[in-house]
Amino acid sequence: MTTTNEILAAELARAEDAIAELETKVAFQEHTIDALNEALSNQQKQIDKMQYQLRHVIDKVKGMEPSNIAKLSEETPPPHY
């Protein structure tokens, strides 16, 4: 026959197991959140760098001199036409 103390001890053991499992899950989630945060920070740095580079390229393209070559529509046909 099981006594009240044995029942309480069994329930306490189950509760401790459940708490340990929850602690493990929380630790795993904290690790995952930290890893995701680091990945997001790295991606933001890459985006910032790419935006800077794109601005630099746009400024270079805007500063380029127009070509001295006439557009095809502006070219006069060759004499043999």
N, C-alpha and C positions, 0 to 999 in steps of 0.2 A: 504494500500500500504506500502511495506517495504522500509525503507530508507537505504541509503548506510551505515550509522552508525549501524543500526540494523544488517545488513548483516555482517559487519566487527566484530561486537560484537559476533555474532553467530560463525563465523570462529575462532575468538580468543578463545572462550570457547571450541570449538572442539580441537584446537591446545593445549590448556592447559590440556584437558583431555588426549590427546595422549601423551603429555610429562609426565604427572603423571603416566600413564600406563607403559611407558618406564622406568621411574624411579623405579617403583615397580618391573618390570622384572629384571632390573640391580641389584637391591638389592637382589632379590631371587637368581640370578646367582652368585653373590659374596658370598652369604651364602653357596650355593652348592659347589662352588670351595673351600671355606675354609674347609667344611666338608670332601670333597674328599681328600684334601691335608693332613688333619689330619689322615684320614684312611690310606692313602698311607704311611705316616710317621710311623704309628703304624705297618703296615705290614713290612716295611723295618727293623724296630727294631726286629720284630719277626724272619725275615729271617736271620738277623745278629746273633741273639741268637742261632738259629737252626744250622747255619753253624759252630759256635763255638762249640756247643755240638757235632755235627757230627765229627769235627776234633778231639775232645777229645775221642770219641768212637773209631775212627779209630786208634788213637795212642795207646789206651788200647788194641785193638785187635792185633795190630802189635807187641805189647810187651808181649803178652801172650806166655807162654811156650807151645811147642807142647805136645800133649797128649801122654802118655805112652801106650795107647791102640793101638794095631796094626790095620791097616785097614783090612777090610774083605778079600780083595784080597791077603793080606800078611799072613793071619792066616793059620795055617796048619789045615787040616781037623781033626776032632776028631777021636780017635782010632777005633771007631765002623764003620767007613766008609769002 
